[in-house]
Amino acid sequence: MALIGNLSSELTNKKFDWSRPIRDHVTEMANLVAKLNSMGMQMSESFLVQFILNSLPAEFGQFQVNYNTLKEKWNFQEIKAMLIQEEERLKKNEGLLKSFHDSR
């Protein structure tokens, strides 16, 4: 029972902090849900997607707004793929912003 509590707490408190790729972050969250499911605490895929969205930092704000306007919600594989694309876009924009400021 304590392990379920610890895993649940880890899942709900997990935050993406740019220390490693988003792919690793969402995979780790999926693994936590899989462990919880194997212990009898069933969590749906849509629940996992919501936890992933909640774990994102402010830089992903526009991504979250766009997701929330969709009629069709994404499954785990779809959100993972879209987040990987968004991470690349944000990194590229950060690089462009940095080079703009450096050139001034």
Buried (B, 14 or more C-beta within 10 A) or exposed (E): EEEEEEBBEBBEEBEBEEEEBBEEBBEEBBEBBEBBEEEEEEBEBEEBBBBBBEBBEEBBEEBEEEBEEEEEEBEBEEBBEBBBEBBEEBEEEEEEEEEEEEEE
